[in-house]
Amino acid sequence: MTSERSPSSIRPGIIAGAVWVVLFAWLFFDSDLQNAPSMSRWKFWQEVPFQLLDLLPGSQQFGDLPVGWSYFAPRQWLILAAGFISCGAWCLGRLLLRSLKLTQVGTVLERQTLALAVGYAALSLLTLGFGLAGLLVSNLFRGMLLAFVVADLLWTFLSRSLQPSAPSRKTAEPWILPYELMLPVIVIGSFLMCMLLGALLPSIDFDVKEYHLQGPKEWYLAGEITWLKHNVYTSFPFLTEMLSLTGMLVCGDWFFGALVGKAVLMSFAPLTAVALYCLGRRWFSPSVGWWAALIYLTTPWIYRVSIIAYTEGALMAYTAVTLLAFELSRSHLNEVATAKRLWMVTGMLAGSAMACKYPGLISVVVPISAAALVACVRRTRAESSSLPILKYAGFFILGGALAIGPWLLKNAAQTGNPVYPLAWSIFGGDDWNPELQAKWKDAHSPPHYRLANIPQDAWRILAGSDYQSLLLFAFAPLSWLWKEKRRLLGGLWIYLAWLFLSWWCFTHRIDRFWLPMIPVVSLLAAAGLQQLWQSRAKWLSAAVVGLAILFNFGLILSTRAGLNIYLADIEALAQSPIVQPPGILEMNESLQEGEKLLSVGEANVFDARFPLDYNTVFDISLLEEWCTDTDGEWLTVEEIRQNLQDAGITHVLVNWGEILRYRLTYRYTDFAVPESLDRLVEMGILTSPEPLTFKSLEEMSENERRETTSTLSGRVRTVQGTTGLITNETYRVLPE
């Protein structure tokens, strides 16, 4: 990094900071990996060289799966398709910012960062609008994106040609890359390349294939966005999922379009890094900006959420970009006309965080709203002048409403509840009942409020998570060494404290829900690292940074961070057991044209290449609904057969393994037990089951064995001397 003099260097503070870095590094590496309790990070160091050797051509071997650089070529058009979508979104954002007359605000890089973030949000809303109108047409979306690019080019050309004599406006500093930055750029490029190649692999994560991609797939095949009563998750705000749907439309294929969508979502990582650079440069120094980008992109959590179609990558991006928009709005408070438009953009970006997922309300909308109010009041008092605070608030709310409002209106129209399935006790909601509400609340509420557990939960964030980076909390406390930035640092630390407390108080405390902390901590860590870098302890900071990045790189290259067969034949991989669940794999091979499946228990259905009906664990069981009346009494043979016939069901797949997991976690309907399926066989509706997969009792935990032998004992069998559970089985629906 470039050498700059820090605002102040207090030798005792530097010594204390160096001691903290060494102590925290030791504790960090001495902690066990959560997904491998018997392995500490010290022990994982032994694997790092082998992970790096796997980068050598021809070193990766995965059985009969074709792997090699020759399979990179098919990925090129996927990258081009993703680039086309991102370019169209960026041009759309530029057009919107130009229409708001914000072409002179901030630096060129800051404006382009805002443009891409605004463009992604606007493209997502356009996809939603066209989908609700039944206009999910590939050529329409291709033409629309191309039109955005052409319109932006024309506007740029005309705006320059019509004002040839206008004085040249101030431009950003030239992008000259000092030799000190060559190594950080190479490191960042290496991590980004792994993210891109990982994003172009088929998904294996359950949530992704249950709703993040399955919802867009169903809408793509239907040609419109409708209410999917069997998948409650698809009633969430779906900003990122609309981009995946756009990928499917641009490609004209749901499978390859999903890969394009994943590549688009991966771009939120560099977008966040650029926003952090802009903030670090504006608030501290250019070097702090570079450090912030480096720390963020080398954090294993960023790699993990970038190769999976999760929403957290976009949520972190809108956290960082909203902070940037807030800072620009704050710096233009006295320019009323410009400030109003900037506050509207800030509100839209904050609302887009909520449009990624509902927790964005508490992680972005609420704190940024409070910070905006404080900034306006403080400026009014400092300058003894009045600001149109109510007008600013109105424009901020307007921007937020434009971003999240369409999602709330969609839910209100489809279910009667704008935030369905949340707030059911207030708004109600079609196709929801007290039993489902109780199940949902138990699964998505904090497990307890024991204050004594806060240190343990905090340690999970500091170092306990497998995908955490040493650099974040090793250097963040050193940010306080910036004496002249205490007010700014105080605000960032208060924001960080709010993110932790809101995660602890309002969520079910899984790791992904605290990830919005990472952009904030990256800024603080960058500021602290720069202080140590400027001191005589530079050698220590260099050693810690180098070791941490090497460790993180080895971790993301391992299977612990996700599927990493970067150069596999995509189609062969997609049809392998690595990707497809056993039941879906079997049905893909055996079902014929005109046949349709009812999936019971199995909601991981994205890979299905056949018609099917299914429901998630939080929805009404289709099997129960088609076999019983509202009082839970069995229907007649004729009624059940008619229900199956009306739905076109010819086969039934039951995943007892998933039903077992649900019974031990979220609960599952008591109707889905072996006795119910056996009764359907006895009634002559289904054939006898055909077992597909088996899991021995010895492989199960004590709780699993207890539940299996109690409620699922009807599917316990002894195979070749081993007793276990039939985890997957299929039935045929018998003709009348």
Secondary structure, DSSP 4 states (H G I P E B T S, - for coil): ------S---HHHHHHHHHHHHHHHHHHHHSEETTEEEEEHHHHTTTHHHHHHTTSTT----TTS-BSGGGSHHHHHHHHHHHHHHHHHHHHHHHHHHHTT-TTSS-HHHHHHHHHHHHHHHHHHHHHHHHHTT---HHHHHHHHHHHHHHHHHHHHHHHHT-TTSPPPP-PPP----GGGHHHHHHHHHHHHHHHHHHTSPP--HHIIIIITHHHHHHHHHTS----TT-GGGGS--HHHHHHHHHHHHHT-HHHHHHHHHHHHHTHHHHHHHHHHHHHHHHT-HHHHHHHHHHHHTSHHHHHHHHTT-SHHHHHHHHHHHHHHHHHHHHTTT-HHHHHHHHHHHHHHHHHHHHH-TTHIIIIIHHHHHHHHHHHHHHHHHHT----HHHHHHHHHHHHHHHHHHHHHHHHHHHS-TTTTTTHHHH--TT--HHHHHHHHHHHS-S---GGGHHHHHHIIIIISTT--HHHHHHGGGGGG-GGGHHHHHHHHHHHHHHHHHHHHHS---GGGGTTHHHHHHHHHHHHHHHHHTSTTHHHHHHHHHHHHHHHHHHHHSGGGS---TTB-HHHHHTSTTTS-HHHHHHHHHPPTT--EEEES----TT--S-EE---TTS--HHHHHHB-TTSPBPPHHHHHHHHHHHT--EEEEEHHHHHHHHHTT---TT-SHHHHHHHHHTTSBPPPEEEEEEEGGGS-HHHHHHHHHHSGGGEEEETTEEEEEEEEEEEBPP-
